[in-house]
Structure formats: C-alpha cells, structure tokens
Amino acid sequence: MAAISFDMAGMKPALQFRLHQQLTLTPQLQQAIRLLQLSQLELEAELRQIAESNPLLEFAEEVEDEEAIDAAQTESEYPSAESVAATSSSEHDGDDAGDWADGGGVAESPIDFSSSSSASSGASSRNDEDFEPQNAAPETLQQHLLWQLNLASFNPRQHLIATVLIDALNTAGYLAEGMEAVLAALPADLNATIEEIDAVRRQLQGFDPAGVGSLDLRDCLRVQLEQFDPDTPQRELALRMVDTELELLARNDIARLARRLRASEDDVAAAAVLIRSLDPRPGAALDATPVEYVAPDVYALRDGGRWRVSLNPDAQPRLGLNQHYCGLIAKARGEDASWMRGQLQEARWLIKSLESRAETLLKVADAIVRRQSAFLDYGPEAMHPLVLREVAEEVGMHESTISRVTTRKYLHTPRGTFELKYFFSSGVSTEDGGSASATAIQAMLRKLIDAEDVRKPLSDLAIAEELQRKGIQVARRTVAKYREGLRIPTSSERQRAS
C-alpha cells in the first residue's frame, strides 16, 4: 500500500510503501457463515426467499411437480398405445356386460370384481392424496367459554359484561388485571359498576372449567370446593383451610394446621388431599399454544459394533439449477446476459455453501459421537467432559465455527433427540486424577434423589458426600447449583411434599 509523507526538513512530499495484512470476509464467505448458524426451519425460509429472487435456483420437489404435470398433459394430448388398448378393451367389456344384463348373451367366465374395486380404491387413494391431512385448530379457553355464554340465560347487559370478562382472562383462567380493567374496557354509556361486574364474574366462575374468572388462587380453590356435594367428607374443613391457612397448607405443616383449625391431624390430612385434587390453573387445560416438534439434522446409529453418523436426508434442502434458464444464458445479449451470468454465479456459490454446511455438520457430529460413545452405550452417567476447543482441534476448525454448527442442530440417538450443544460440558475432578462431566454428575444426583427415603430426603451436603465416596470431588454449593438447574426442590421442600 502506498502512502504520501512529507519531509519536515525540506517540506517535500515523498512516496513510501508499507505492507500490512488485513482479513476481509468476502460476500461468499459471509453467506457460508450465515447459513452455518441457521436452524433447519430458518435455513428453509432463507433459501425460499433467495430462490424467489434468483430464477436460476429451484427446489427439487418443484422440478418433480413440473415433470409430473408435463407428463400428465402429454398423456392427455397424445395417449399411449397401452392406454388406447385399455380404453377399447373397457368399451368392449361394457358392451358384453350390457348384452349379458339384457339376457342376450352368456358370460364365458365369472365376473371379476377385483379390478373394479381396486380401481375404485386407487381413485379413492388418489383423491385422499390430493388433500393434506389437517389438524383441527384446538379450541381456546375464550371460545369454550363464549360457547357456554351463548347458552346461558344472560340478559344483553350481562352478556356484554361477561364477554369483556372472558376476553380479559389469562391462559391460566385468572382475571389477572382485576375488575377495574374490565370496567375501563366497557362502554362508558353502559354505566356499569364494580359490584355488577363482580356479580357476572361469579356466575362465570361456575362455567366449565370451574374456577375461571377468579381473582387469585384462594378464590379459585374456594369456587371448586363449593361445587362439591355438601356431604363430601372434610369439605367444610377444606373451605376453612383455603380461607385462612393457605400458606401453612403450601408448607404441608399438618401438625400446625391441626392446632390452628382445632381438628385432628387425620382430618386435616384428608382435607389437604381434597384440596390438592383441585386445579389451581383451570384455564391451562385449554391452552391453544401449538406443540413444537424437533426434526433431527443428524442420526447416530450402531452399525457393526460401532456408532455411525448420517445426515437426515429430509432435513437437507435439495436446491439445484433451473436448466431452462441456464439454457437461455447463451442466447441472451447485453445486460440481460451479464445479469443472468451473475445470478448463475450466485446460485453456484449458494449450492456450494450448502454442500459445505452439510459436510461440516456431519464432520462435527461424527467427532461428538466418537467422544461421547459411552453416553450412547450406557446413558447420561457415562457422559465425558467435552469443550468446543477439543472438537475444533479434531476437525481442524475454529471454535466459533463449532459453536455455530452445534447451535439449534439436533442429533437423534436411540436414547432420544438432543441438541448438539447438550454433549458439551465442563469437567469436575475425580479422585483418580481424571474428570467427570457436569451432565454425568447431574444424572447421578437425580438418581440419588429418586432412590432416597421420602421421609428423610438427602441434603445437598449428604449428596456431596455420597458423590465423594464415588470418587467425584464436588462441593455442597456445586450440588446445590446442579440441583437448582434440574429444578429439584430442597430436601425440606421435598419432605413436606411427600
């Protein structure tokens, strides 16, 4: 690089050359990096958008659809000899059948219904294939309540208030924003009052599911208890408990509850069981949030005593060049030819980037499976410590590339489907000088808690000591961190819940 400098003594300009290195990301490299970090769904959407702006690109299924349409049109315009023969044969058979039905002839062989039934079933299957199976949209809580509202004996004024109340419910079925928000949402000329809104709300609480429209947990549980038959054992005691001792009930302090309510511990325990049979979130059963499913990008299967990795063919976009437009490039002239050649070059870069992405994904997944084969054989307790740097060194890539390729990419194994990042974890020193992964320790921790005496749950210190006896040097606070990460309550909370 040339630079102009000045001689300060003589004030004369001088030309000097300096060499320096600078890393520049080309547009093609930037595109490859971007595609590498996209999830399967994001990649599909990205490619669809690119293909819409580049006529030289097309998806393989589009090519197959076009070929099927062309073949059908050709068949309709120029029927094959076989189809002509089949048609004439069917017409002849039809004449024979008509003669036989009229009594003018005798059938030489029994009638074969299999051909007609198979043709019928074939047509039926073709018709079925024309329509993709659609799942019915789940009914929302609001729709379920509005259906009941239209069957209820409400006057128009009450109907309007109930509609606004239903619209204000959250996914759990509670009126979280309070009745003041409902009052503000009602028309001003209605001149509604809080008392009137509350009266409609109490009627709404009797709808299915019971307890919707409640202001808080106590209100929700009380409404559900009131719907039990008055002769239900411990119903009245349960109502008193909900009204005055909900906090003690949450701590499952039966002895103290018995003293406060002046009842026997057996009766209090029976009332607590009755309360726990209620639904604290009545609207959650009608939550219309769709379930999201994960399609694996890579498969790990045992073959001949070793684990092998393969890409999921359904997860790899089949993008190719449109041969029709490629053939037009040679005929194009001027700016059109230049533009189409540019589009062709971009299409080739994109296809190459997709091939590189697939190769990188397969290479990284293979390295992970080799390192974590013990997990696939024996489960989470056999997981080895693994960090990005180790895989990067094995496959000859940068750590940032490994991070991108393992984010939102999923590996299907006989033990389940896991994000590739699941197989990375830090190590904890063991007694023999080795290390155990955090994932393996969490699996051991859960196993110890699942096998504990529910009357005497293990404390974090006791779990740490048990792990140390297994040769894993872990502190109590580390056990507490792993337990909280697994969303396991403390020993005292587990004891009260038992």
C-alpha positions, 0 to 999 in steps of 0.5 A: 500500500502506498502512502504520501509523507512529507519531509519536515526538513525540506517540506517535500512530499515523498512516496513510501510503501508499507505492507500490512495484512488485513482479513476481509470476509468476502460476500461468499464467505459471509453467506457460508457463515450465515447459513452455518448458524441457521436452524433447519426451519430458518435455513428453509425460509432463507433459501425460499426467499433467495430462490424467489429472487434468483430464477436460476435456483429451484427446489427439487420437489418443484422440478418433480411437480413440473415433470409430473404435470408435463407428463400428465398433459402429454398423456392427455394430448397424445395417449399411449398405445397401452392406454388406447388398448385399455380404453377399447378393451373397457368399451368392449367389456361394457358392451358384453356386460350390457348384452349379458344384463339384457339376457342376450348373451352368456358370460364365458367366465365369472365376473371379476370384481377385483379390478373394479374395486381396486380401481375404485380404491386407487381413485379413492387413494388418489383423491385422499392424496390430493388433500393434506391431512389437517389438524383441527385448530384446538379450541381456546379457553375464550371460545369454550367459554363464549360457547357456554355464554351463548347458552346461558340465560344472560340478559344483553347487559350481562352478556356484554359484561361477561364477554369483556370478562372472558376476553380479559382472562389469562391462559391460566383462567385468572382475571389477572388485571382485576375488575377495574380493567374490565370496567375501563374496557366497557362502554362508558354509556353502559354505566356499569359498576364494580359490584355488577361486574363482580356479580357476572364474574361469579356466575362465570366462575361456575362455567366449565372449567370451574374456577375461571374468572377468579381473582387469585388462587384462594378464590379459585380453590374456594369456587371448586370446593363449593361445587362439591356435594355438601356431604363430601367428607372434610369439605367444610374443613377444606373451605376453612383451610383455603380461607385462612391457612393457605400458606401453612397448607403450601408448607404441608405443616399438618401438625400446625394446621391441626392446632390452628383449625382445632381438628385432628391431624387425620382430618386435616390430612384428608382435607389437604388431599381434597384440596390438592385434587383441585386445579389451581390453573383451570384455564391451562387445560385449554391452552391453544399454544401449538406443540413444537416438534424437533426434526433431527439434522443428524442420526447416530446409529450402531452399525457393526459394533460401532456408532455411525453418523448420517445426515437426515436426508429430509432435513437437507434442502435439495436446491439445484439449477433451473436448466431452462434458464441456464439454457437461455444464458447463451442466447441472451445479449447485453445486460440481460446476459451479464445479469443472468451470468451473475445470478448463475454465479450466485446460485453456484456459490449458494449450492456450494455453501450448502454442500459445505454446511452439510459436510461440516455438520456431519464432520462435527457430529461424527467427532461428538459421537466418537467422544461421547460413545459411552453416553450412547452405550450406557446413558447420561452417567457415562457422559465425558467432559467435552469443550468446543476447543477439543472438537475444533482441534479434531476437525481442524476448525475454529471454535466459533465455527463449532459453536455455530454448527452445534447451535439449534442442530439436533442429533437423534440417538436411540436414547432420544433427540438432543441438541448438539450443544447438550454433549458439551460440558465442563469437567469436575475432578475425580479422585483418580486424577481424571474428570467427570462431566457436569451432565454425568454428575447431574444424572447421578444426583437425580438418581440419588434423589429418586432412590432416597427415603421420602421421609428423610430426603438427602441434603445437598451436603449428604449428596456431596458426600455420597458423590465423594465416596464415588470418587467425584470431588464436588462441593455442597454449593456445586450440588446445590447449583446442579440441583437448582438447574434440574429444578429439584426442590430442597430436601425440606421442600421435598419432605413436606411434599411427600 
